[in-house]
Amino acid sequence: MRIALSHRHTAALFFMAASAISTGASAHTGADSHIHNSFLSGFAHPLFGMDHLAAMVAVGLWSALAARRAGPELLWGPVGFAALLLAGAVMGLQGVALPAVEPMIAASLLATGLLVVSRLRVPGIVAALGVGVFAVFHGVAHGYELAGSDSAWQTLAGMLAATVLLHGVGLAAGWALRERHVWMARLAGAGVAAFGGALLLQQVA
């Protein structure tokens, strides 16, 4: 029991720290701020791009907190996000122009953070499509950066692998905290929402 509690606290502190660090980070700024040329660089990008990291972790946290029980319903949100992130990245690689990419990325942080706080429970397909809409814009931003790169698909594979990993970590932390220590997960969600709200205000001002 002592070991399980330690793991819960460690996970919670990690995500609260990530949320706090995020408040000092800027949103996605485009190709000039990132160099992508391999699977490893693609894998590292979501880990160091705090806007992406926060959104992906928050999706996992929310999925674990809102689930009635362990099982397939835990995966609707993460699978929907990862699948439509990939679809958005392909759109970006093909040069498909979408409006308000940066504001939508910021809005995704606000929305997913609030989902964590509220533990809102929705049908699986709604969860997948709801977070998936935002994932398209995250993916498009990645695709724009990778357009013209000879190793675009390798880099994209790394990004997708990191996305799945971050979803998994969020799921594990949310499941560990969903009973006695749910306030810690909600605090992390509030941090993500505040970060997204601040970015959104900056972009629409």
Backbone bond lengths (Angstrom), bond angles and torsions (degrees), N, CA, C in turn:
res aa  C-N    CA-C-N  psi(-1)  N-CA   C-N-CA  omega(-1)  CA-C   N-CA-C  phi
1 M - - - 1.449 - - 1.523 110.84 -
2 R 1.341 115.88 -38.85 1.452 119.37 179.58 1.528 111.25 -64.63
3 I 1.336 116.58 -38.17 1.457 120.29 179.73 1.515 110.64 -66.28
4 A 1.333 117.74 -44.47 1.462 121.10 -179.95 1.518 110.73 -60.65
5 L 1.324 117.12 -42.27 1.451 120.82 -179.72 1.518 110.52 -64.18
6 S 1.331 116.51 -39.00 1.461 120.62 178.02 1.519 110.94 -61.84
7 H 1.308 116.96 -42.31 1.458 120.84 178.65 1.521 110.45 -63.13
8 R 1.310 117.20 -40.52 1.456 119.97 179.82 1.522 110.74 -62.12
9 H 1.314 115.85 -46.33 1.459 119.01 -179.36 1.520 111.15 -65.05
10 T 1.331 117.17 -39.88 1.462 120.43 179.32 1.517 110.63 -61.61
11 A 1.324 116.77 -46.09 1.462 120.49 -179.76 1.521 110.59 -62.78
12 A 1.321 116.38 -44.23 1.457 119.60 -178.28 1.521 111.12 -63.66
13 L 1.313 116.94 -43.58 1.456 120.16 -179.83 1.517 111.15 -63.57
14 F 1.338 116.27 -36.68 1.459 119.88 178.50 1.521 110.90 -60.58
15 F 1.325 116.13 -47.46 1.449 118.83 -176.39 1.516 112.57 -73.68
16 M 1.327 117.76 -32.72 1.460 118.62 174.72 1.524 110.26 -67.00
17 A 1.336 116.35 -38.20 1.463 119.77 177.31 1.521 110.64 -65.25
18 A 1.333 116.19 -41.81 1.468 119.50 178.72 1.517 110.68 -61.91
19 S 1.332 116.89 -39.72 1.451 120.53 179.06 1.522 110.85 -65.71
20 A 1.336 115.83 -40.36 1.456 119.52 179.90 1.525 111.06 -65.84
21 I 1.352 116.45 -43.01 1.455 120.32 178.30 1.522 110.16 -61.66
22 S 1.340 115.99 -36.66 1.453 120.55 -177.16 1.514 112.01 -59.72
23 T 1.330 118.27 -31.02 1.452 120.19 -176.86 1.514 111.59 -64.72
24 G 1.329 116.67 -20.08 1.456 120.07 178.37 1.510 113.09 -98.86
25 A 1.311 117.38 -0.33 1.465 120.16 -176.65 1.513 110.43 -97.01
26 S 1.315 116.10 158.16 1.454 120.04 176.24 1.508 108.87 -96.88
27 A 1.321 115.65 163.07 1.461 119.98 179.47 1.522 109.06 -76.71
28 H 1.306 115.24 -178.65 1.455 121.92 -179.33 1.514 109.27 -57.09
29 T 1.324 117.69 127.87 1.456 119.86 -175.44 1.515 113.74 -116.39
30 G 1.328 117.72 1.25 1.453 118.33 172.15 1.505 114.80 104.55
31 A 1.318 114.69 -170.50 1.455 120.79 -169.36 1.515 112.91 -66.35
32 D 1.335 118.74 -29.51 1.455 120.26 -176.13 1.517 112.75 -66.76
33 S 1.339 117.97 -22.22 1.456 120.67 -175.21 1.523 113.17 -99.56
34 H 1.338 118.32 -1.10 1.457 120.44 -177.09 1.523 109.70 -137.45
35 I 1.292 117.53 143.73 1.456 122.38 174.52 1.520 107.91 -118.28
36 H 1.328 116.75 119.13 1.453 121.98 -178.03 1.524 108.41 -118.66
37 N 1.301 118.59 119.17 1.454 119.00 178.50 1.515 113.22 -148.64
38 S 1.327 118.53 11.90 1.455 119.74 -179.68 1.521 109.83 -163.98
39 F 1.329 115.03 169.69 1.460 120.42 174.88 1.526 110.66 -57.41
40 L 1.331 117.29 -43.06 1.464 120.89 -176.78 1.519 112.30 -67.31
41 S 1.325 117.85 -39.34 1.455 119.38 178.45 1.532 110.16 -67.49
42 G 1.330 116.05 -36.98 1.459 119.15 176.42 1.514 111.68 -66.57
43 F 1.335 116.23 -38.46 1.461 120.71 178.38 1.527 110.73 -64.39
44 A 1.330 116.58 -38.35 1.470 120.41 -176.74 1.522 112.04 -73.72
45 H 1.322 117.89 -27.56 1.468 119.93 -172.24 1.526 114.32 -57.14
46 P 1.337 119.70 -51.07 1.469 118.05 178.79 1.522 113.12 -65.71
47 L 1.320 117.49 -23.64 1.459 120.63 -179.30 1.520 111.75 -73.81
48 F 1.331 116.87 -27.53 1.457 121.14 -178.26 1.522 112.86 -109.99
49 G 1.325 117.01 -11.81 1.463 120.25 172.51 1.528 107.93 -88.62
50 M 1.328 117.00 100.65 1.460 120.28 -167.67 1.524 113.45 -65.11
51 D 1.335 117.14 -27.11 1.462 118.48 176.97 1.526 110.26 -64.78
52 H 1.332 116.21 -43.12 1.463 119.74 179.47 1.526 111.22 -71.51
53 L 1.305 117.08 -44.85 1.463 120.52 -179.49 1.524 110.90 -57.25
54 A 1.324 116.88 -47.66 1.462 120.84 -177.30 1.526 111.52 -61.85
55 A 1.336 116.50 -43.21 1.465 119.48 -179.08 1.521 111.43 -65.05
56 M 1.325 117.19 -43.98 1.461 120.63 -176.80 1.523 111.96 -67.85
57 V 1.320 116.47 -41.80 1.458 119.84 177.30 1.525 110.45 -65.37
58 A 1.333 116.61 -41.10 1.458 120.20 -179.11 1.524 111.95 -62.67
59 V 1.321 117.17 -36.68 1.471 120.06 176.91 1.522 110.17 -61.37
60 G 1.330 116.79 -43.95 1.462 119.61 177.66 1.516 112.75 -64.72
61 L 1.323 116.67 -43.99 1.468 120.52 178.09 1.524 110.95 -58.29
62 W 1.336 116.07 -49.23 1.460 119.70 -178.19 1.530 111.35 -61.53
63 S 1.316 116.55 -43.05 1.460 119.94 -178.82 1.525 111.20 -59.82
64 A 1.332 116.67 -40.12 1.466 120.15 179.80 1.520 111.60 -72.47
65 L 1.325 117.16 -39.78 1.465 120.43 -177.34 1.531 112.23 -70.69
66 A 1.330 116.29 -33.51 1.462 119.97 -175.42 1.526 113.57 -87.78
67 A 1.316 118.00 -16.46 1.470 120.78 -176.39 1.526 110.90 -67.87
68 R 1.318 115.87 142.12 1.467 120.51 176.79 1.525 111.25 -74.34
69 R 1.326 115.70 -33.49 1.472 120.48 -176.45 1.528 108.80 -158.21
70 A 1.313 115.87 167.09 1.460 119.86 175.61 1.526 109.35 -67.21
71 G 1.311 116.08 140.36 1.453 119.48 -179.96 1.510 111.44 151.26
72 P 1.324 117.26 -166.00 1.472 121.50 -175.55 1.521 114.04 -59.49
73 E 1.336 117.93 -28.02 1.466 117.91 -177.34 1.521 112.27 -63.87
74 L 1.328 117.77 -19.02 1.455 120.90 176.14 1.525 112.14 -65.38
75 L 1.319 116.69 -23.60 1.458 120.53 -168.50 1.518 114.67 -98.21
76 W 1.313 118.35 -9.36 1.460 119.61 -176.09 1.526 112.04 -56.79
77 G 1.331 116.66 -51.56 1.453 119.90 -178.53 1.522 112.88 -63.22
78 P 1.345 118.97 -53.37 1.459 119.78 179.01 1.524 114.24 -58.72
79 V 1.325 117.11 -43.34 1.467 119.36 -179.59 1.522 110.30 -65.62
80 G 1.338 117.04 -42.96 1.455 119.96 178.27 1.519 112.11 -60.98
81 F 1.331 115.93 -42.00 1.465 119.66 -179.94 1.525 110.67 -65.01
82 A 1.334 117.18 -48.84 1.460 120.29 -177.16 1.528 111.50 -63.51
83 A 1.334 116.79 -41.43 1.458 120.38 -177.78 1.526 111.32 -65.11
84 L 1.336 116.27 -44.94 1.458 118.55 -177.45 1.524 112.16 -80.46
85 L 1.332 117.38 -21.61 1.468 119.73 168.56 1.518 109.50 -60.81
86 L 1.333 116.43 -45.57 1.464 120.97 178.74 1.525 110.44 -62.61
87 A 1.335 116.63 -43.64 1.466 119.82 178.71 1.523 110.72 -60.86
88 G 1.335 116.69 -42.96 1.461 119.77 178.41 1.511 112.32 -64.16
89 A 1.333 117.01 -39.05 1.461 120.21 179.20 1.524 111.13 -63.00
90 V 1.319 116.64 -40.98 1.463 120.22 177.34 1.531 109.87 -62.96
91 M 1.324 117.20 -40.79 1.468 120.66 176.23 1.523 110.61 -60.08
92 G 1.336 116.63 -43.76 1.451 119.82 179.10 1.519 112.42 -63.58
93 L 1.321 116.57 -40.71 1.463 120.58 177.85 1.525 111.51 -61.43
94 Q 1.326 115.53 -33.61 1.463 120.33 -179.42 1.529 112.50 -84.48
95 G 1.328 116.26 -0.65 1.460 120.15 177.65 1.509 114.89 81.22
96 V 1.325 118.07 17.08 1.461 120.59 177.73 1.526 108.80 -67.57
97 A 1.312 116.54 126.04 1.462 121.20 -177.02 1.522 109.88 -92.64
98 L 1.315 116.19 124.81 1.458 121.73 173.38 1.521 108.66 -116.12
99 P 1.330 117.01 143.28 1.463 118.78 179.00 1.527 111.45 -78.65
100 A 1.321 115.52 154.77 1.467 123.10 169.06 1.529 113.06 56.00
101 V 1.319 117.56 42.97 1.466 120.24 -178.66 1.526 110.62 -61.99
102 E 1.329 117.49 -50.68 1.464 119.49 -177.98 1.529 112.96 -65.02
103 P 1.345 119.43 -45.02 1.472 118.62 175.61 1.527 113.42 -59.96
104 M 1.331 117.25 -34.37 1.463 119.22 179.34 1.524 111.41 -71.09
105 I 1.331 117.49 -33.97 1.461 119.77 175.03 1.526 109.68 -64.19
106 A 1.335 116.18 -44.29 1.467 119.57 177.17 1.528 110.91 -62.40
107 A 1.341 116.40 -41.81 1.467 120.11 179.36 1.520 111.39 -63.72
108 S 1.333 116.88 -30.55 1.465 119.75 179.14 1.524 110.33 -64.68
109 L 1.329 117.66 -36.22 1.461 120.87 177.70 1.519 110.46 -67.25
110 L 1.322 116.09 -44.43 1.456 119.91 178.27 1.521 110.94 -60.05
111 A 1.332 116.32 -46.76 1.464 120.69 -176.62 1.518 112.39 -67.72
112 T 1.327 117.27 -47.86 1.467 118.67 -177.49 1.522 111.25 -68.93
113 G 1.329 117.14 -34.78 1.461 119.58 175.49 1.516 111.74 -61.02
114 L 1.336 116.33 -43.04 1.461 120.16 178.69 1.530 111.66 -67.88
115 L 1.326 117.04 -32.64 1.463 119.74 175.77 1.527 110.85 -63.19
116 V 1.334 116.23 -40.09 1.465 119.75 177.32 1.522 110.40 -63.36
117 V 1.325 116.46 -45.73 1.464 120.73 -178.65 1.522 111.34 -61.56
118 S 1.328 116.36 -43.50 1.467 121.06 -174.42 1.526 113.45 -83.81
119 R 1.326 117.38 -20.31 1.468 122.89 -173.19 1.525 110.76 54.77
120 L 1.314 115.95 36.87 1.461 121.47 -178.07 1.519 110.59 -58.82
121 R 1.320 116.43 129.54 1.464 121.89 -178.99 1.521 108.98 -106.85
122 V 1.330 117.01 123.12 1.461 122.65 -179.79 1.527 108.43 -132.10
123 P 1.330 118.12 162.55 1.467 119.88 175.63 1.523 111.09 -57.43
124 G 1.334 115.66 150.88 1.445 121.04 -174.21 1.510 114.49 -54.38
125 I 1.328 117.20 -46.36 1.454 119.71 -177.57 1.518 111.12 -65.64
126 V 1.326 117.18 -32.81 1.464 121.11 176.93 1.523 110.37 -67.58
127 A 1.338 116.03 -40.72 1.461 120.26 176.97 1.527 110.66 -61.19
128 A 1.331 116.52 -45.44 1.461 120.66 -178.31 1.521 111.64 -63.40
129 L 1.321 116.97 -45.53 1.463 120.48 -178.11 1.522 111.60 -74.10
130 G 1.338 116.26 -34.47 1.462 119.55 -179.29 1.517 112.18 -62.29
131 V 1.324 116.62 -53.15 1.472 118.58 178.01 1.517 110.83 -74.26
132 G 1.344 116.35 -26.40 1.456 119.88 -179.26 1.512 113.36 -65.17
133 V 1.333 116.83 -33.60 1.463 119.87 177.49 1.530 110.15 -58.56
134 F 1.329 116.04 -44.67 1.456 119.45 178.23 1.527 111.17 -68.41
135 A 1.329 116.38 -35.60 1.464 120.27 -179.14 1.522 111.65 -61.57
136 V 1.316 117.23 -32.52 1.461 120.34 177.68 1.524 110.52 -56.56
137 F 1.327 116.63 -41.78 1.464 119.94 -177.88 1.529 111.41 -72.30
138 H 1.340 116.72 -36.76 1.460 118.79 172.91 1.534 109.90 -60.14
139 G 1.331 116.20 -43.93 1.458 120.59 -179.07 1.518 112.58 -66.05
140 V 1.323 117.07 -41.59 1.462 120.74 178.77 1.525 110.20 -60.24
141 A 1.337 117.01 -42.15 1.466 120.06 177.99 1.523 110.82 -59.68
142 H 1.331 116.54 -42.73 1.465 119.91 175.99 1.528 110.83 -62.05
143 G 1.317 116.20 -45.32 1.463 120.56 -177.44 1.516 112.53 -61.64
144 Y 1.346 116.61 -40.64 1.456 119.67 177.56 1.533 110.61 -58.77
145 E 1.323 116.64 -41.10 1.457 121.21 -179.16 1.529 111.86 -65.08
146 L 1.327 115.13 -35.01 1.466 120.06 -173.26 1.517 113.49 -89.85
147 A 1.323 117.75 -10.45 1.461 120.68 -176.43 1.532 110.21 -56.73
148 G 1.311 115.60 128.44 1.452 120.92 179.28 1.517 114.63 89.06
149 S 1.325 117.86 -7.01 1.461 120.69 179.45 1.524 110.15 -78.65
150 D 1.326 116.01 138.80 1.463 120.32 178.42 1.528 112.16 -70.15
151 S 1.317 116.48 -22.09 1.473 120.16 -178.06 1.521 111.39 -113.48
152 A 1.334 116.41 30.90 1.456 120.73 -175.32 1.519 112.26 -57.38
153 W 1.332 117.34 -43.01 1.457 119.60 -174.96 1.525 111.50 -72.68
154 Q 1.331 117.03 -34.83 1.463 119.13 174.75 1.528 110.93 -63.70
155 T 1.330 115.58 -43.62 1.454 120.20 -179.20 1.519 110.75 -66.11
156 L 1.319 115.93 -41.08 1.454 120.32 178.37 1.520 110.97 -63.20
157 A 1.331 116.90 -38.05 1.463 119.68 177.04 1.522 110.75 -62.01
158 G 1.323 117.05 -39.46 1.457 120.12 176.37 1.520 112.37 -63.78
159 M 1.332 116.72 -41.81 1.463 120.60 177.71 1.520 111.07 -61.55
160 L 1.326 115.96 -42.26 1.454 119.93 -179.02 1.521 110.72 -66.16
161 A 1.328 116.79 -39.74 1.464 120.48 177.82 1.528 110.81 -62.41
162 A 1.331 117.20 -42.37 1.462 120.54 178.21 1.522 110.99 -65.70
163 T 1.324 116.61 -36.84 1.466 120.42 177.72 1.522 110.58 -60.69
164 V 1.319 116.77 -47.26 1.466 120.90 179.19 1.526 110.41 -61.81
165 L 1.324 116.44 -41.28 1.459 120.26 178.58 1.523 111.34 -61.50
166 L 1.331 117.69 -46.00 1.461 121.02 -179.12 1.523 111.44 -65.78
167 H 1.319 117.07 -38.83 1.475 119.57 173.71 1.524 110.02 -58.93
168 G 1.333 116.27 -44.80 1.460 120.24 -178.25 1.519 112.23 -63.01
169 V 1.327 116.47 -41.13 1.460 120.06 178.70 1.527 110.33 -65.40
170 G 1.338 116.21 -41.57 1.457 119.67 176.88 1.518 112.18 -62.27
171 L 1.326 116.35 -41.96 1.464 120.33 177.24 1.527 111.36 -60.66
172 A 1.330 116.17 -45.88 1.458 120.06 -178.16 1.519 111.19 -63.43
173 A 1.330 116.33 -43.97 1.461 119.73 180.00 1.526 110.86 -66.01
174 G 1.330 116.42 -44.26 1.459 119.59 -179.80 1.515 112.21 -62.46
175 W 1.325 116.34 -39.63 1.464 119.40 179.81 1.517 110.72 -67.33
176 A 1.331 117.15 -37.63 1.460 120.72 -179.85 1.524 111.96 -68.58
177 L 1.345 116.08 -28.82 1.460 119.98 -173.68 1.526 113.65 -101.72
178 R 1.318 118.54 -2.31 1.460 120.68 -167.95 1.528 114.38 -70.31
179 E 1.304 118.24 -13.37 1.463 119.72 -178.85 1.528 111.58 -102.74
180 R 1.314 117.81 -87.18 1.453 120.79 -171.21 1.529 113.80 -78.88
181 H 1.333 117.49 -23.47 1.453 120.25 -173.90 1.528 111.85 -121.01
182 V 1.319 117.43 32.98 1.455 120.50 -176.67 1.521 111.61 -64.04
183 W 1.327 118.00 -25.39 1.458 120.25 -179.57 1.526 111.16 -61.04
184 M 1.331 117.07 -29.69 1.460 119.94 179.15 1.528 110.58 -66.77
185 A 1.326 116.33 -44.01 1.457 120.21 177.71 1.528 110.38 -64.41
186 R 1.331 116.51 -40.13 1.455 119.62 178.93 1.525 111.71 -65.20
187 L 1.321 116.61 -35.83 1.460 120.43 177.20 1.527 110.38 -64.31
188 A 1.338 116.09 -42.61 1.463 119.71 176.06 1.528 110.41 -61.85
189 G 1.340 117.09 -41.63 1.454 120.46 177.67 1.519 112.16 -62.03
190 A 1.322 116.71 -39.69 1.459 120.29 177.81 1.527 110.76 -63.55
191 G 1.337 116.66 -36.82 1.458 120.15 176.82 1.515 112.08 -64.35
192 V 1.333 116.31 -41.99 1.465 120.66 177.72 1.522 110.50 -63.77
193 A 1.344 117.23 -43.84 1.459 120.89 179.41 1.519 111.37 -62.80
194 A 1.327 117.03 -41.28 1.464 120.72 179.50 1.529 110.83 -64.29
195 F 1.322 115.86 -41.48 1.461 120.96 176.81 1.518 110.51 -59.67
196 G 1.344 116.33 -48.48 1.463 120.03 179.70 1.510 112.43 -62.96
197 G 1.336 116.82 -41.01 1.454 120.02 179.21 1.516 111.94 -63.10
198 A 1.341 116.52 -40.91 1.462 120.41 179.27 1.534 110.95 -64.74
199 L 1.340 116.40 -42.94 1.465 119.84 177.98 1.511 111.39 -63.69
200 L 1.321 116.17 -40.71 1.458 119.94 -178.62 1.521 111.15 -64.61
201 L 1.319 116.78 -42.04 1.461 120.70 178.16 1.526 111.04 -62.30
202 Q 1.325 117.25 -39.37 1.457 121.38 178.83 1.522 111.29 -63.31
203 Q 1.327 116.34 -37.63 1.454 120.49 -173.75 1.530 113.39 -81.25
204 V 1.323 116.47 -28.21 1.469 118.69 -178.31 1.519 111.81 -96.69
205 A 1.335 116.60 -9.47 1.473 119.68 -179.41 1.538 110.32 -68.95
